[in-house]
Amino acid sequence: MKRYFKHEAESDLDAGVAYLEFEGEWAIHQVEKYNDRWFCSNKEYHPEIGPTLADQPLSEMEFKPEYEISSEEFEGVWEEAMKHCE
């Protein structure tokens, strides 16, 4: 079963937002946006943010119920991110 989440994120680049798609316990897609810069899990590693895909199982993530989003919201973000990912 797939589940989708959105939460605030921070990196050396500034505060941003992260979107994750999980299949079962494991993240399969991830997007992070800091200001106008997009980072996607279509690359395994980015020198400025490190690994681009969460490596912890969903059960260990501390997501609040309000972090869960619809598949439509995630797919819209993923589609937009694919136009801009570094």
ABEGO torsion letter per residue (X at the ends): XBBBBBBBBBBAAEBBBBBBBBBEABBABBBBBBEABBBBAABABBAAAEBABBABBAAABBBBAAABBBAAAAAAAAAAAAAABX
